[in-house]
Amino acid sequence: MRTIAIFVTAITALVAASPALGDDSPAPKKDKSQQIVCRTDAYVGSHIPQRICKTRAEWDEAAKQSQQYLDTARNMPVAPPKGGG
């Protein structure tokens, strides 16, 4: 019993003497564009949805590129039908 008491006292002293695990400095503000966002998408021809994880900046860039593609396709001239038919 005495050995256990000495052991507990030694552990308590070590824990009290060790530096704190946390840092006292303020946490740096995280950039929201670097936050990971996961989405589940089901693709055409597949019954199995896939989970895709990207940073918020990557999702924003993908949305921007998709919108540019749609704007380009929407503004393309349409050729008149060929033939007299």
C-alpha positions in Angstrom: 0.0 0.0 0.0 2.9 2.3 0.8 4.4 1.7 -2.6 1.2 2.7 -4.3 1.1 5.9 -2.3 4.7 6.8 -3.2 4.0 6.0 -6.9 0.9 8.2 -6.9 2.8 11.0 -5.1 5.6 10.8 -7.7 3.2 10.9 -10.6 1.4 13.9 -9.1 4.7 15.7 -8.7 5.7 15.0 -12.3 2.4 16.2 -13.6 2.5 19.4 -11.5 6.1 20.1 -12.6 5.6 19.5 -16.3 4.6 22.4 -18.5 1.0 22.8 -19.5 -0.1 20.9 -22.5 -2.0 23.8 -24.0 -0.3 26.9 -25.3 -1.2 30.2 -23.6 -0.8 32.2 -26.8 -4.0 33.0 -28.7 -4.9 30.6 -31.4 -4.3 31.9 -34.9 -7.4 32.7 -36.8 -8.1 29.9 -39.4 -8.6 31.0 -42.9 -12.1 29.9 -43.9 -10.9 29.3 -47.5 -8.7 26.5 -46.2 -11.6 24.8 -44.3 -12.3 21.2 -45.6 -15.9 20.7 -46.9 -17.1 17.3 -47.9 -20.1 16.7 -50.2 -21.8 13.5 -51.4 -22.5 13.3 -55.1 -24.3 10.6 -57.1 -23.0 10.5 -60.7 -25.0 9.6 -63.7 -24.8 5.8 -64.4 -23.9 4.9 -60.8 -26.1 4.0 -57.9 -23.2 4.5 -55.5 -22.7 8.1 -54.2 -19.2 9.3 -53.8 -17.9 11.5 -51.0 -15.7 14.3 -52.3 -13.7 16.5 -49.9 -12.1 19.8 -51.0 -11.2 23.0 -49.4 -13.7 25.8 -49.6 -11.5 27.7 -52.0 -11.3 24.7 -54.3 -15.2 24.3 -54.3 -15.5 28.1 -55.1 -13.0 27.8 -57.9 -14.9 24.7 -59.4 -18.2 26.6 -59.2 -16.6 29.6 -60.9 -15.2 27.5 -63.7 -18.6 25.7 -64.2 -20.3 29.1 -64.4 -17.8 30.4 -67.0 -18.3 27.2 -69.1 -22.1 27.7 -69.0 -21.8 31.4 -69.9 -19.5 30.5 -72.8 -21.8 27.7 -74.1 -24.9 30.0 -73.7 -23.3 32.8 -75.7 -22.1 30.6 -78.6 -23.9 31.3 -81.9 -26.2 28.6 -83.2 -25.6 27.5 -86.8 -28.7 27.5 -89.0 -29.9 24.0 -90.1 -28.3 22.8 -93.3 -30.4 21.8 -96.3 -33.9 22.8 -97.3 -35.5 20.1 -95.3 
